[in-house]
Amino acid sequence: MNDQKTLVLTGVCGFIGLNFLEYFFERYKNNENNFKYFLNDLSEIYIIDLFEDYYANCYNMYFFNSVIEKFKKLNVPIYLKKYDLSSSKFSKICEEIQKRNTIVDIINFASCSHVDNSIKTPQKFLLNNVSIVSNLTQIKNINYFFHISTDEVYGDIKLENIFDENYYFSTKSPLNPQNPYSASKAAQDLFLLSLKHTFNFPVKIIRLANQFGPYQHLEKFIPNAIFKVLRNKPIEIYGNGKNIRQWTPVKDSVSLICDIFQNPLNYNTIIHIGYPYKPQELFNNVQIVEFILSELKLKYNISGEFIFIKDRLGHDQAYMLKDTLPWTSLVSLKRRLSETIDWYVENRSFFLGE
């Protein structure tokens, strides 16, 4: 085996993966002639996705294709592979990569997502998400496996404890998932950790706080709220709206993921990425919605309202990570949220079919 490296990217038609792909290009575009050197002798990129699933086909394929066109300008081969990562037929792509005779880095963004969807089809979520990581780990000559996980694997923090950092989740906190989605993500994590313990499998598990930003599916809380207003419909808030999330800008998170990829020896097995809130700065769902409404009114003279609806089954009250990576961005959370609102409004014709 030679010293060349194959980078395998999965799920990059989805929200976080597509933001990573875009950042990845922007970070290295000015080093075009030395692209391989800056990425540790990278010789080729495999991008594996369904390219037609519920998330990608409806919302992100247009944006994905525009990013890929930029990548074609760089001096590195890119192979787009249409595969179901949860299928037993994935062994074909494993064999193809093995024939490349390179070492392999994998960054896995692929998962079935969204708690509401998992409540509708819990068995599907478990089987698909576990199969994804099981199949990927069958690729030979893996140098590092970077797996994107979630803070939701820890369960929730009760609202009465949200201002006490002693209750926040550390990288050593026990897993306690409380819905089918988070249980399927915990199963992924535990499988990978078992491989590390048994075979010294080279995994880095990156647990992210709740993300927001461009390319997120419209069923998710923040883009859903924006488009409810754009469609002249009331924003629907579960329960009493007091649930709290550690909202974190995806554009900043993917820059940290890129740092981890480039310098894996500097990081532990479990890694936390989350916006470094101070307890007094936490925003609940009502406050997030009120900010969205105020921005839409102030910038675009678009008015809206919100209503409360029946709470989600097993709705987690709050999440908060500690042991997070140092935050290097100088951009405030509200500015990132304002930028996100601008992005969706500017692209409203694409999403609304206007």
C-alpha positions as CSV (number, residue, x, y, z in Angstrom):
1,M,0.0,0.0,0.0
2,N,1.3,3.4,-0.9
3,D,1.1,6.7,1.0
4,Q,-1.7,8.2,-1.0
5,K,-5.0,8.8,0.7
6,T,-8.6,8.5,-0.3
7,L,-11.1,10.7,1.4
8,V,-14.6,9.2,1.7
9,L,-17.4,11.7,2.4
10,T,-20.9,10.4,3.1
11,G,-24.2,12.3,3.4
12,V,-22.8,15.5,2.0
13,C,-26.1,16.3,0.2
14,G,-27.6,16.8,3.7
15,F,-27.6,19.9,5.8
16,I,-24.3,19.7,7.8
17,G,-22.5,17.7,5.2
18,L,-23.2,20.2,2.4
19,N,-22.1,23.1,4.6
20,F,-18.9,21.2,5.3
21,L,-18.3,20.5,1.6
22,E,-18.7,24.2,0.8
23,Y,-16.4,25.3,3.6
24,F,-13.9,22.6,2.6
25,F,-13.6,24.1,-0.8
26,E,-13.4,27.7,0.4
27,R,-10.7,26.8,2.9
28,Y,-8.4,25.2,0.3
29,K,-9.3,26.9,-3.0
30,N,-6.4,29.4,-2.7
31,N,-4.0,26.5,-2.3
32,E,-5.2,24.8,-5.5
33,N,-1.8,23.7,-6.7
34,N,-0.9,22.3,-3.3
35,F,-4.3,20.8,-2.5
36,K,-2.9,17.3,-1.9
37,Y,-0.1,18.5,0.3
38,F,-2.5,20.6,2.5
39,L,-4.8,17.6,2.9
40,N,-2.1,15.2,4.0
41,D,-1.3,13.6,0.6
42,L,-5.0,13.4,-0.4
43,S,-5.2,11.7,-3.9
44,E,-8.9,11.4,-4.5
45,I,-12.3,12.1,-3.0
46,Y,-15.2,9.6,-3.0
47,I,-18.6,11.2,-2.3
48,I,-21.2,8.6,-1.5
49,D,-24.9,9.5,-1.2
50,L,-28.3,8.4,-2.5
51,F,-28.5,11.7,-4.4
52,E,-32.2,11.3,-4.6
53,D,-33.5,10.7,-1.1
54,Y,-36.1,12.8,0.7
55,Y,-33.6,15.3,2.0
56,A,-31.3,15.7,-0.9
57,N,-33.6,15.6,-3.9
58,C,-36.2,18.0,-2.6
59,Y,-33.9,20.7,-1.2
60,N,-30.2,20.4,-1.7
61,M,-29.2,18.8,-5.0
62,Y,-29.2,22.2,-6.8
63,F,-26.8,23.6,-4.2
64,F,-24.8,20.4,-4.0
65,N,-24.2,20.5,-7.8
66,S,-23.0,24.1,-7.7
67,V,-20.4,23.2,-5.0
68,I,-19.2,20.2,-6.9
69,E,-18.6,22.3,-10.0
70,K,-16.2,24.4,-7.9
71,F,-14.4,21.3,-6.7
72,K,-13.8,20.2,-10.3
73,K,-11.5,23.1,-10.7
74,L,-9.1,21.6,-8.1
75,N,-6.4,19.2,-8.9
76,V,-7.9,16.1,-7.2
77,P,-10.2,13.5,-8.7
78,I,-13.7,13.3,-7.4
79,Y,-15.9,10.3,-7.7
80,L,-19.7,10.6,-7.1
81,K,-21.1,7.2,-6.1
82,K,-24.9,6.7,-5.8
83,Y,-25.3,4.1,-3.1
84,D,-27.6,3.3,-0.2
85,L,-25.2,3.2,2.7
86,S,-27.6,1.0,4.7
87,S,-27.9,-1.6,2.0
88,S,-26.0,-4.9,2.0
89,K,-25.0,-4.1,-1.6
90,F,-22.7,-1.5,-0.2
91,S,-20.0,-4.2,-0.2
92,K,-19.4,-3.4,-3.9
93,I,-18.2,0.1,-3.1
94,C,-16.0,-1.3,-0.3
95,E,-14.3,-3.6,-2.9
96,E,-13.9,-0.7,-5.3
97,I,-12.2,1.5,-2.8
98,Q,-9.9,-1.3,-1.6
99,K,-8.6,-1.7,-5.2
100,R,-7.4,1.9,-5.0
101,N,-4.6,0.6,-2.8
102,T,-4.6,3.8,-0.6
103,I,-5.2,4.5,3.0
104,V,-8.7,5.8,3.7
105,D,-10.1,8.7,5.8
106,I,-13.9,8.7,6.2
107,I,-16.1,11.6,7.4
108,N,-19.6,10.3,7.9
109,F,-22.4,12.8,7.9
110,A,-25.0,10.2,6.8
111,S,-27.9,9.4,9.1
112,C,-31.7,9.3,9.0
113,S,-32.6,12.4,10.9
114,H,-35.3,14.4,12.8
115,V,-37.0,13.2,16.0
116,D,-40.5,13.6,14.6
117,N,-39.7,11.3,11.7
118,S,-38.2,8.7,14.0
119,I,-41.4,8.7,16.1
120,K,-43.3,7.8,13.0
121,T,-40.9,5.0,11.9
122,P,-38.7,4.0,14.9
123,Q,-37.6,0.6,13.6
124,K,-36.6,2.1,10.3
125,F,-34.4,4.7,12.0
126,L,-32.6,2.1,14.2
127,L,-31.9,-0.3,11.4
128,N,-30.8,2.3,8.8
129,N,-28.5,4.2,11.1
130,V,-26.8,1.2,12.6
131,S,-26.4,-0.3,9.1
132,I,-24.8,2.9,7.8
133,V,-21.9,2.8,10.2
134,S,-21.6,-1.0,10.2
135,N,-21.2,-1.0,6.4
136,L,-18.8,1.9,6.3
137,T,-16.5,0.2,8.8
138,Q,-16.1,-2.7,6.4
139,I,-13.9,-0.5,4.1
140,K,-10.3,-1.7,4.4
141,N,-7.3,0.4,5.3
142,I,-9.1,3.0,7.3
143,N,-6.8,5.6,8.7
144,Y,-9.4,7.6,10.6
145,F,-13.2,7.4,10.8
146,F,-14.7,10.7,11.7
147,H,-18.3,10.2,12.8
148,I,-20.8,13.0,13.2
149,S,-23.0,12.4,16.2
150,T,-25.4,14.5,18.4
151,D,-25.8,15.9,21.9
152,E,-29.2,14.1,22.0
153,V,-27.5,10.8,22.8
154,Y,-27.2,12.0,26.4
155,G,-30.9,12.5,27.0
156,D,-32.1,15.8,28.4
157,I,-31.5,18.3,31.1
158,K,-34.5,19.4,33.2
159,L,-35.4,23.0,32.8
160,E,-35.0,23.7,36.5
161,N,-31.3,22.7,36.1
162,I,-30.4,24.5,32.9
163,F,-28.6,27.4,34.7
164,D,-26.4,25.0,36.6
165,E,-23.4,23.9,34.5
166,N,-22.9,20.9,36.8
167,Y,-25.8,19.3,34.9
168,Y,-24.4,19.9,31.5
169,F,-23.1,16.9,29.5
170,S,-19.4,16.1,29.5
171,T,-17.6,13.8,27.1
172,K,-17.7,11.2,29.9
173,S,-21.5,11.5,30.6
174,P,-23.5,8.2,30.2
175,L,-25.7,7.8,27.2
176,N,-29.4,8.0,27.9
177,P,-31.3,8.6,24.7
178,Q,-35.0,9.2,25.0
179,N,-36.4,9.1,21.5
180,P,-35.9,6.7,18.6
181,Y,-33.7,9.1,16.7
182,S,-31.3,9.7,19.6
183,A,-31.3,6.0,20.4
184,S,-30.3,5.1,16.8
185,K,-27.4,7.7,17.1
186,A,-26.3,6.3,20.4
187,A,-26.3,2.8,18.8
188,Q,-24.0,4.1,16.1
189,D,-21.7,5.6,18.7
190,L,-21.6,2.5,20.9
191,F,-20.9,0.2,17.9
192,L,-17.9,2.4,16.9
193,L,-16.6,2.6,20.4
194,S,-16.9,-1.2,20.7
195,L,-14.7,-1.5,17.6
196,K,-12.2,0.9,19.1
197,H,-12.0,-1.2,22.3
198,T,-11.8,-4.5,20.5
199,F,-9.8,-3.7,17.4
200,N,-8.3,-0.3,18.2
201,F,-10.5,1.1,15.5
202,P,-9.3,4.7,14.7
203,V,-12.6,6.6,15.4
204,K,-13.3,10.2,16.3
205,I,-16.9,10.7,17.4
206,I,-17.9,14.4,17.0
207,R,-21.1,15.2,19.0
208,L,-22.7,18.4,17.8
209,A,-25.2,20.6,19.6
210,N,-28.3,21.6,17.7
211,Q,-27.2,23.2,14.4
212,F,-28.8,25.9,12.3
213,G,-27.8,27.6,9.0
214,P,-28.2,27.3,5.2
215,Y,-29.4,24.1,3.5
216,Q,-31.3,22.8,6.5
217,H,-34.5,21.0,5.7
218,L,-37.7,23.0,6.0
219,E,-39.1,20.6,8.5
220,K,-36.5,21.6,11.1
221,F,-37.4,24.2,13.7
222,I,-35.6,27.4,12.5
223,P,-36.2,27.1,8.8
224,N,-39.7,25.9,9.4
225,A,-40.5,29.0,11.5
226,I,-39.1,31.2,8.8
227,F,-41.1,29.7,6.0
228,K,-44.3,29.5,8.1
229,V,-44.1,33.3,8.1
230,L,-43.2,33.5,4.4
231,R,-46.2,31.4,3.6
232,N,-48.4,33.6,5.8
233,K,-49.1,30.8,8.3
234,P,-48.6,30.9,12.1
235,I,-45.4,29.4,13.5
236,E,-46.3,26.3,15.5
237,I,-44.5,25.8,18.8
238,Y,-44.6,22.5,20.7
239,G,-46.0,22.6,24.2
240,N,-45.3,25.8,26.1
241,G,-42.2,26.7,24.1
242,K,-39.8,26.7,27.1
243,N,-37.6,24.0,25.6
244,I,-34.0,25.1,25.3
245,R,-31.4,24.0,22.8
246,Q,-27.7,24.9,22.5
247,W,-28.2,26.5,19.1
248,T,-24.9,26.5,17.2
249,P,-24.1,28.0,13.8
250,V,-23.3,25.3,11.3
251,K,-20.8,27.5,9.4
252,D,-18.6,27.7,12.5
253,S,-19.1,24.0,13.4
254,V,-17.9,22.7,10.1
255,S,-14.7,24.8,10.4
256,L,-13.9,22.9,13.6
257,I,-14.7,19.6,12.0
258,C,-12.2,20.5,9.3
259,D,-9.6,21.2,11.9
260,I,-10.3,17.8,13.5
261,F,-9.9,16.1,10.1
262,Q,-6.6,17.8,9.4
263,N,-5.1,17.3,12.9
264,P,-6.7,14.2,14.4
265,L,-3.9,13.5,16.8
266,N,-4.7,16.7,18.6
267,Y,-8.2,15.5,19.6
268,N,-9.7,12.8,21.9
269,T,-12.0,10.0,20.8
270,I,-15.2,11.9,21.9
271,I,-15.4,15.5,20.8
272,H,-18.0,18.2,21.6
273,I,-18.9,21.1,19.4
274,G,-21.4,23.6,20.7
275,Y,-21.8,27.4,21.0
276,P,-20.3,28.6,24.3
277,Y,-23.4,30.1,25.9
278,K,-23.2,31.6,29.3
279,P,-26.2,30.4,31.4
280,Q,-27.9,33.8,31.3
281,E,-27.8,33.9,27.5
282,L,-29.8,30.8,26.9
283,F,-32.8,31.1,24.5
284,N,-35.9,29.0,24.7
285,N,-38.0,28.2,21.6
286,V,-40.4,31.1,22.1
287,Q,-37.4,33.5,22.3
288,I,-35.9,32.1,19.1
289,V,-39.2,32.5,17.3
290,E,-39.6,36.1,18.6
291,F,-36.2,36.9,17.3
292,I,-37.1,35.5,13.8
293,L,-40.3,37.5,13.8
294,S,-38.6,40.7,14.7
295,E,-35.9,40.2,12.1
296,L,-38.4,39.5,9.3
297,K,-40.4,42.6,10.3
298,L,-37.4,44.9,10.7
299,K,-35.6,43.8,7.5
300,Y,-38.3,42.7,5.1
301,N,-41.5,44.2,6.6
302,I,-43.0,40.7,6.8
303,S,-45.3,40.1,9.8
304,G,-46.1,36.8,11.5
305,E,-47.4,35.2,14.6
306,F,-47.0,32.0,16.5
307,I,-49.3,29.5,18.2
308,F,-48.8,26.7,20.7
309,I,-49.7,23.1,19.6
310,K,-49.8,19.8,21.4
311,D,-46.4,18.8,22.7
312,R,-44.2,16.3,20.9
313,L,-44.2,12.8,22.4
314,G,-41.3,12.4,24.9
315,H,-40.1,16.0,24.1
316,D,-36.6,16.5,25.7
317,Q,-36.6,19.7,27.8
318,A,-33.1,21.0,27.2
319,Y,-29.6,20.0,26.0
320,M,-26.3,21.6,26.9
321,L,-22.7,20.4,26.2
322,K,-19.6,21.2,28.2
323,D,-16.1,20.1,27.3
324,T,-16.7,21.8,24.0
325,L,-13.9,22.8,21.6
326,P,-12.6,26.4,22.0
327,W,-14.8,28.7,20.0
328,T,-12.7,30.7,17.5
329,S,-15.5,32.6,15.6
330,L,-15.9,36.3,16.5
331,V,-19.5,36.3,15.0
332,S,-22.3,36.4,17.6
333,L,-25.1,33.9,17.7
334,K,-27.7,36.5,16.8
335,R,-25.8,37.7,13.8
336,R,-25.5,34.1,12.6
337,L,-29.2,33.6,13.1
338,S,-29.9,36.9,11.3
339,E,-27.7,35.7,8.4
340,T,-29.6,32.4,8.3
341,I,-32.9,34.3,8.0
342,D,-31.4,36.3,5.2
343,W,-30.3,33.2,3.3
344,Y,-33.7,31.6,3.4
345,V,-35.5,34.8,2.4
346,E,-33.1,35.3,-0.5
347,N,-33.6,31.7,-1.6
348,R,-37.3,31.7,-1.0
349,S,-38.2,31.3,-4.7
350,F,-36.3,28.0,-4.8
351,F,-38.0,26.5,-1.8
352,L,-41.4,27.9,-2.5
353,G,-41.3,27.1,-6.2
354,E,-42.0,30.7,-7.1
